[in-house]
């Protein structure tokens, strides 16, 4: 039976927020912290600015195309230009960069550890569901795009 929309059960922003909170909890429970190093805050700020730029650009492209930003709703069109030319998942890439920026800024090994877990859930559940839907909905156009553009970068 054809899918009407991607089968996404947990919104990606909440996955990252949950990962950040669990990571913070791990840090507190285990008295963890990353070693301090020169430039850590600058690296975190740079990653956050890049993430915000990618996120805003992707959101503007989706709005211009009048397609949904919500991963559990059916996309109207397949966007393959702009930031989507560099990554099939620029919004998820931006979330991951923001998560990494938070972990570095706060010196949190727990948040870094949880980033790995969140990315695994994103890859195996969220992105897998979206890609199955897109393959069905956009057929050969999706397959050509998928072969040309990497999932993350």
C-alpha positions in Angstrom: 0.0 0.0 0.0 1.5 3.4 -1.0 2.6 5.7 1.8 0.6 8.9 2.3 3.4 10.6 4.2 6.7 9.6 5.9 6.2 7.5 9.0 8.0 9.9 11.4 7.1 9.3 15.1 9.4 11.8 16.9 10.1 15.3 15.6 13.9 15.8 14.9 14.2 19.0 17.0 12.8 17.1 20.0 15.3 14.3 19.4 18.2 16.7 19.6 16.7 18.5 22.6 16.3 15.2 24.4 19.8 14.3 23.6 21.2 17.6 24.9 19.2 17.2 28.1 20.2 13.5 28.7 23.8 14.5 27.9 23.7 17.3 30.4 22.3 14.8 33.0 25.1 12.4 32.3 27.7 15.2 32.8 26.1 16.2 36.1 25.7 12.6 37.4 29.3 11.6 36.4 31.0 14.9 37.0 32.1 14.9 33.4 33.6 17.8 31.5 35.7 18.3 28.4 39.2 19.5 28.8 39.4 23.2 28.3 41.3 24.3 25.1 41.9 27.6 23.5 39.4 28.5 20.8 36.6 26.2 22.0 34.1 29.0 22.3 35.1 30.4 18.9 34.7 27.0 17.3 31.3 26.6 19.0 30.1 30.0 17.8 31.3 29.4 14.3 29.5 26.1 14.1 26.3 27.7 15.5 26.5 30.5 12.9 27.0 28.1 10.0 24.1 25.9 11.3 21.8 28.9 11.6 22.7 30.0 8.1 22.1 26.6 6.6 18.8 26.2 8.6 17.4 29.6 7.5 18.4 29.0 3.9 16.8 25.6 3.8 13.6 26.9 5.4 13.4 29.8 2.9 13.8 27.4 0.0 11.0 25.1 1.4 8.7 28.2 1.9 9.4 29.4 -1.7 8.6 26.0 -3.0 5.4 25.9 -0.9 6.3 22.5 0.5 6.2 21.4 4.1 9.0 21.7 6.6 7.3 19.1 8.8 8.9 15.6 8.3 5.7 13.7 9.0 3.8 15.5 6.2 4.0 14.7 2.5 6.4 17.0 0.5 4.7 18.6 -2.6 7.9 18.9 -4.5 11.5 17.6 -4.5 13.9 20.5 -3.9 17.3 19.8 -5.4 19.0 23.2 -5.6 20.5 25.7 -3.2 21.6 24.0 0.1 19.8 20.9 -1.0 22.4 20.6 -3.8 25.0 20.1 -1.1 23.1 17.9 1.4 19.8 15.9 1.1 19.2 16.8 4.8 20.5 20.4 5.3 18.0 21.0 8.2 19.2 17.8 10.0 22.8 18.8 9.3 22.1 22.2 10.9 20.5 20.5 14.0 23.5 18.3 14.3 25.9 21.3 14.1 23.9 23.2 16.7 24.0 20.1 19.0 27.8 19.9 18.5 28.1 23.7 19.1 26.2 23.4 22.4 28.3 20.4 23.5 31.5 22.3 22.8 30.3 25.6 24.3 29.3 23.9 27.5 32.3 21.5 27.6 29.9 18.5 27.7 31.1 15.0 26.8 27.6 13.7 27.7 26.1 15.9 24.9 28.8 14.7 22.5 28.0 11.1 23.4 24.3 11.7 22.9 24.9 13.4 19.6 26.1 10.0 18.3 22.9 8.3 19.6 20.7 11.0 18.2 22.4 10.8 14.8 21.9 7.0 14.8 18.2 7.4 15.5 17.9 10.1 12.9 19.7 7.9 10.3 17.9 4.6 11.0 14.4 5.9 11.7 13.7 9.5 10.6 15.8 9.7 7.4 15.0 6.1 6.4 11.3 6.8 6.6 11.6 10.0 4.7 13.7 8.4 2.0 11.3 5.5 1.6 8.5 8.0 1.1 10.5 10.2 -1.3 11.5 7.1 -3.4 7.8 6.2 -3.7 6.5 9.8 -4.3 9.2 11.1 -6.7 10.5 7.9 -8.3 13.3 8.3 -10.8 13.7 12.0 -9.9 14.5 11.0 -6.3 16.8 8.2 -7.4 18.8 10.6 -9.6 19.0 13.2 -6.8 20.0 10.5 -4.2 22.8 9.3 -6.4 24.1 12.9 -7.0 23.8 14.4 -3.5 25.1 12.9 -0.2 22.9 12.5 2.8 24.8 14.8 5.1 27.7 16.5 3.2 
